[in-house]
Amino acid sequence: MTDSELRDWLILIRTPGFGGRKLREGLAIRGGAPALLDWLRRHPESVDRDARAWLEAPNEADLARDMAWLQGADQQLLLCTDEDFPPQLEALSDAPAALFVKGDASLLLRPQIGIVGARRARAPGLAIARRFAGELAANGLLVTSGLADGVDGVAHTGALDAGEPTIAVIGTGPDLVYPSKHHALARRIAAHGAIVSEFAPGTPSRAMNFPMRNRIIAGLSLGVLVIEAGLKSGSLITARYAGEQGREVFALPGSIHNPLAEGCHSLIADGARLVQRSDEILAVLGPAALELGAELQARLDGKGQASVGQKRPRGPFDWREDEEYRRLLDAMGYDPVLLDALVGSTALSPGALSSMLLMLELEGEVAALPGNRYQRVVR
């Protein structure tokens, strides 16, 4: 990509009110960032006043900051048009159009478990989060969280202490760290994992940013584990996003006298899986994660990229010979079908189905449609 094309992308990413959904739709219609930007400037009536003012005279200092950040070591802008943009995010109705990544961007293709919870979690909850993260990471699930204080921070630390990478999805620009106490942790994550943001460099922490960050955590993950959360916790937003995308939601029960257990109990009452040990999560996500990991790893290796160290099942896996894949395709027919309907017709879990559909989408056998629907591709 030329510097001119990159500049066009950065202008579009920073356009007020022009989020991931509008940007993706515009790119699909106009055929690329330069063409879209040219069309918007020739049709100023198509955007609001703030966007129009920005497009007419972009802040050159902001664009220079973006370009300077992208010159840093292991720092890049991952575009939705790139082959290695994480396909898991396509399940989001408002998927981001681009991600700023510091660290190893190929890790975003790994099978992931989101671990979230209270910022003011108690010592027992923090210890459990650290232990679960280490055990899940050591068994092949990459831990993804939000770098927040409390459960998020110790989840990242638990994975790193187990000798495994971790992904932090943040609610600020990629050049900032919030909370500031996590500067050392952020450096460690960038060196041994990846820090991810859809916000341009210099973007400060704002309350509205964190639900947007939460949807990406859920979108990247095969499932989300909630450890200690109050009834108004942001962790419940992450869990809701996960459920809406057909991903597994796990919740750790606690004492009825602990207000930070109320959110987890509410999730369990609404159908989340009650778990007490990490092997219960592995039993649900493990087989699908290994299959997804092997497929995505082969995709990376086929492009000549370095191995990301994914633990693979022994022997080659061919979905064409797998009974569950044949059952899934038979259940789909050739009309659009909701994920929930497939859960009922195949008796497979939402998490397993999401992984299988992702593999079939990568193989060109299935197309993901808006509204969490899927359709077989007619050849």
GILIN-V61871 format. One record per pair of residues at least 6 apart in sequence whose C-alpha atoms are under 7 Angstrom apart, sorted by the first residue. I is the first residue (numbers start at 0). GAP is how many residues later the second one is. D is the distance in whole Angstrom. If there is no record, write none. Layout:
i=I gap=GAP d=D
i=I gap=GAP d=D
This chain:
i=4 gap=29 d=6
i=7 gap=25 d=6
i=7 gap=26 d=6
i=7 gap=29 d=7
i=8 gap=24 d=6
i=9 gap=53 d=7
i=14 gap=36 d=6
i=14 gap=39 d=6
i=15 gap=34 d=6
i=15 gap=35 d=5
i=16 gap=34 d=7
i=19 gap=74 d=6
i=19 gap=75 d=6
i=19 gap=76 d=4
i=19 gap=77 d=5
i=20 gap=73 d=5
i=20 gap=74 d=6
i=22 gap=74 d=6
i=23 gap=73 d=6
i=25 gap=10 d=6
i=26 gap=6 d=6
i=26 gap=9 d=6
i=29 gap=6 d=5
i=39 gap=6 d=7
i=40 gap=14 d=7
i=43 gap=8 d=6
i=64 gap=136 d=7
i=65 gap=134 d=7
i=65 gap=135 d=6
i=69 gap=6 d=5
i=73 gap=28 d=6
i=73 gap=29 d=5
i=74 gap=26 d=6
i=74 gap=27 d=4
i=74 gap=28 d=6
i=75 gap=24 d=6
i=75 gap=25 d=5
i=75 gap=26 d=7
i=76 gap=21 d=7
i=76 gap=22 d=6
i=76 gap=23 d=5
i=76 gap=24 d=6
i=77 gap=7 d=6
i=77 gap=20 d=6
i=77 gap=21 d=5
i=77 gap=22 d=6
i=77 gap=23 d=7
i=78 gap=6 d=6
i=78 gap=18 d=6
i=78 gap=19 d=4
i=78 gap=20 d=7
i=79 gap=17 d=5
i=79 gap=18 d=6
i=85 gap=22 d=6
i=85 gap=23 d=5
i=87 gap=131 d=6
i=87 gap=132 d=6
i=88 gap=6 d=6
i=88 gap=130 d=5
i=88 gap=131 d=6
i=90 gap=154 d=6
i=90 gap=281 d=7
i=91 gap=127 d=7
i=92 gap=277 d=7
i=95 gap=102 d=7
i=97 gap=100 d=6
i=98 gap=97 d=6
i=98 gap=98 d=6
i=98 gap=99 d=5
i=99 gap=74 d=6
i=99 gap=96 d=6
i=99 gap=97 d=5
i=99 gap=98 d=6
i=100 gap=93 d=7
i=100 gap=94 d=6
i=100 gap=95 d=5
i=100 gap=96 d=7
i=101 gap=88 d=6
i=101 gap=92 d=6
i=101 gap=93 d=5
i=101 gap=94 d=7
i=102 gap=87 d=5
i=102 gap=88 d=6
i=102 gap=90 d=6
i=102 gap=91 d=4
i=102 gap=92 d=6
i=103 gap=89 d=6
i=103 gap=90 d=5
i=104 gap=89 d=6
i=106 gap=201 d=7
i=108 gap=187 d=6
i=109 gap=32 d=7
i=109 gap=183 d=6
i=110 gap=30 d=6
i=110 gap=31 d=6
i=110 gap=110 d=7
i=110 gap=111 d=7
i=110 gap=178 d=5
i=110 gap=181 d=7
i=110 gap=182 d=6
i=111 gap=29 d=5
i=111 gap=30 d=5
i=111 gap=31 d=6
i=111 gap=32 d=6
i=111 gap=108 d=7
i=111 gap=109 d=5
i=111 gap=110 d=6
i=112 gap=28 d=6
i=112 gap=29 d=6
i=112 gap=30 d=5
i=112 gap=31 d=6
i=112 gap=108 d=5
i=112 gap=109 d=6
i=112 gap=110 d=5
i=112 gap=111 d=6
i=113 gap=29 d=6
i=113 gap=30 d=5
i=113 gap=31 d=6
i=113 gap=103 d=6
i=113 gap=104 d=7
i=113 gap=107 d=6
i=113 gap=109 d=6
i=113 gap=110 d=4
i=113 gap=111 d=6
i=114 gap=28 d=7
i=114 gap=29 d=6
i=114 gap=30 d=6
i=114 gap=37 d=7
i=114 gap=40 d=7
i=114 gap=109 d=6
i=114 gap=110 d=5
i=114 gap=111 d=6
i=115 gap=29 d=6
i=115 gap=35 d=6
i=115 gap=36 d=6
i=115 gap=109 d=6
i=115 gap=110 d=5
i=115 gap=111 d=6
i=115 gap=119 d=6
i=116 gap=34 d=5
i=116 gap=35 d=7
i=116 gap=109 d=5
i=116 gap=110 d=5
i=116 gap=111 d=5
i=116 gap=112 d=5
i=116 gap=118 d=6
i=117 gap=32 d=6
i=117 gap=33 d=6
i=117 gap=110 d=6
i=117 gap=111 d=5
i=117 gap=115 d=7
i=118 gap=29 d=7
i=118 gap=30 d=5
i=118 gap=31 d=4
i=118 gap=32 d=6
i=119 gap=30 d=6
i=120 gap=29 d=6
i=120 gap=30 d=7
i=120 gap=107 d=6
i=124 gap=102 d=7
i=124 gap=103 d=6
i=125 gap=24 d=7
i=125 gap=25 d=6
i=125 gap=28 d=7
i=128 gap=22 d=6
i=128 gap=25 d=6
i=128 gap=26 d=6
i=128 gap=98 d=7
i=129 gap=24 d=5
i=129 gap=25 d=5
i=129 gap=27 d=7
i=129 gap=28 d=4
i=130 gap=27 d=6
i=131 gap=146 d=6
i=132 gap=10 d=6
i=132 gap=22 d=5
i=132 gap=25 d=5
i=132 gap=26 d=5
i=133 gap=24 d=5
i=133 gap=25 d=5
i=133 gap=28 d=5
i=134 gap=143 d=7
i=135 gap=142 d=6
i=136 gap=6 d=6
i=136 gap=22 d=6
i=136 gap=27 d=6
i=137 gap=24 d=6
i=137 gap=26 d=7
i=139 gap=170 d=7
i=139 gap=171 d=6
i=141 gap=23 d=7
i=141 gap=24 d=6
i=142 gap=13 d=7
i=142 gap=16 d=7
i=142 gap=23 d=5
i=142 gap=24 d=6
i=143 gap=22 d=6
i=143 gap=23 d=5
i=143 gap=24 d=6
i=143 gap=73 d=7
i=144 gap=7 d=6
i=144 gap=11 d=7
i=144 gap=22 d=7
i=144 gap=23 d=5
i=144 gap=24 d=6
i=144 gap=72 d=6
i=145 gap=6 d=6
i=145 gap=22 d=5
i=145 gap=23 d=5
i=145 gap=24 d=5
i=146 gap=6 d=5
i=146 gap=21 d=6
i=146 gap=23 d=6
i=147 gap=31 d=7
i=148 gap=30 d=7
i=155 gap=10 d=6
i=158 gap=6 d=7
i=158 gap=7 d=6
i=159 gap=6 d=7
i=164 gap=27 d=5
i=164 gap=28 d=5
i=165 gap=23 d=6
i=165 gap=27 d=5
i=165 gap=28 d=7
i=166 gap=26 d=6
i=166 gap=27 d=5
i=166 gap=28 d=6
i=167 gap=26 d=6
i=167 gap=27 d=5
i=167 gap=28 d=6
i=168 gap=26 d=6
i=168 gap=27 d=5
i=168 gap=28 d=6
i=168 gap=44 d=6
i=168 gap=48 d=6
i=169 gap=26 d=6
i=169 gap=27 d=5
i=169 gap=43 d=6
i=170 gap=26 d=7
i=170 gap=34 d=6
i=170 gap=38 d=5
i=170 gap=39 d=5
i=170 gap=42 d=6
i=171 gap=25 d=7
i=171 gap=27 d=6
i=171 gap=31 d=5
i=171 gap=32 d=5
i=171 gap=33 d=5
i=172 gap=24 d=6
i=172 gap=26 d=5
i=172 gap=27 d=5
i=172 gap=28 d=4
i=172 gap=29 d=5
i=172 gap=30 d=5
i=172 gap=31 d=7
i=173 gap=22 d=7
i=173 gap=23 d=6
i=173 gap=27 d=6
i=174 gap=26 d=6
i=174 gap=27 d=7
i=175 gap=26 d=7
i=176 gap=6 d=6
i=188 gap=6 d=7
i=210 gap=26 d=7
i=213 gap=23 d=7
i=213 gap=24 d=5
i=214 gap=23 d=6
i=214 gap=26 d=6
i=217 gap=6 d=7
i=217 gap=20 d=6
i=217 gap=23 d=6
i=217 gap=24 d=5
i=218 gap=23 d=7
i=221 gap=25 d=6
i=221 gap=26 d=7
i=221 gap=129 d=6
i=222 gap=19 d=7
i=222 gap=24 d=5
i=222 gap=25 d=4
i=222 gap=26 d=6
i=222 gap=128 d=7
i=223 gap=15 d=6
i=223 gap=18 d=7
i=223 gap=24 d=6
i=223 gap=25 d=5
i=223 gap=26 d=6
i=224 gap=24 d=6
i=224 gap=25 d=5
i=224 gap=26 d=6
i=225 gap=9 d=7
i=225 gap=24 d=6
i=225 gap=25 d=5
i=225 gap=26 d=6
i=225 gap=38 d=7
i=226 gap=24 d=6
i=226 gap=25 d=5
i=227 gap=32 d=5
i=227 gap=33 d=5
i=227 gap=36 d=6
i=228 gap=6 d=7
i=228 gap=31 d=5
i=228 gap=32 d=6
i=228 gap=33 d=7
i=228 gap=34 d=5
i=228 gap=35 d=6
i=229 gap=29 d=6
i=229 gap=30 d=4
i=229 gap=31 d=6
i=229 gap=32 d=5
i=229 gap=33 d=5
i=230 gap=31 d=6
i=230 gap=32 d=4
i=238 gap=10 d=6
i=241 gap=6 d=7
i=241 gap=7 d=7
i=242 gap=6 d=7
i=244 gap=127 d=7
i=245 gap=93 d=7
i=245 gap=104 d=5
i=245 gap=105 d=6
i=245 gap=108 d=7
i=246 gap=103 d=6
i=246 gap=104 d=5
i=246 gap=107 d=7
i=247 gap=102 d=6
i=247 gap=103 d=5
i=248 gap=23 d=5
i=248 gap=24 d=6
i=249 gap=22 d=5
i=249 gap=23 d=5
i=249 gap=24 d=6
i=249 gap=25 d=6
i=250 gap=13 d=5
i=250 gap=16 d=7
i=250 gap=17 d=7
i=250 gap=21 d=6
i=250 gap=22 d=6
i=250 gap=23 d=5
i=250 gap=24 d=6
i=251 gap=12 d=6
i=251 gap=22 d=6
i=251 gap=23 d=5
i=251 gap=24 d=6
i=252 gap=8 d=6
i=252 gap=11 d=6
i=252 gap=12 d=6
i=252 gap=21 d=7
i=253 gap=7 d=5
i=254 gap=6 d=7
i=267 gap=6 d=6
i=284 gap=66 d=7
i=284 gap=67 d=7
i=287 gap=64 d=5
i=287 gap=67 d=6
i=289 gap=22 d=6
i=289 gap=23 d=6
i=291 gap=63 d=6
i=291 gap=67 d=7
i=292 gap=17 d=6
i=292 gap=19 d=7
i=293 gap=18 d=6
i=300 gap=6 d=7
i=318 gap=6 d=6
i=326 gap=19 d=7
i=327 gap=18 d=6
i=330 gap=11 d=7
i=330 gap=14 d=6
i=330 gap=15 d=7
i=333 gap=41 d=6
i=333 gap=42 d=5
i=334 gap=40 d=6
i=335 gap=37 d=6
i=335 gap=38 d=5
i=335 gap=39 d=5
i=336 gap=36 d=5
i=336 gap=37 d=5
i=336 gap=38 d=6
i=337 gap=34 d=6
i=337 gap=35 d=4
i=337 gap=36 d=6
i=338 gap=33 d=6
i=338 gap=34 d=6
i=342 gap=6 d=6
i=342 gap=7 d=6
i=356 gap=9 d=7
i=359 gap=6 d=5
i=360 gap=6 d=6
i=364 gap=11 d=6
i=364 gap=12 d=5
i=365 gap=8 d=7
i=365 gap=9 d=6
i=365 gap=10 d=4
i=365 gap=11 d=5
i=366 gap=7 d=6
i=366 gap=8 d=5
i=366 gap=9 d=6
i=366 gap=10 d=6
i=367 gap=6 d=5
i=367 gap=7 d=7
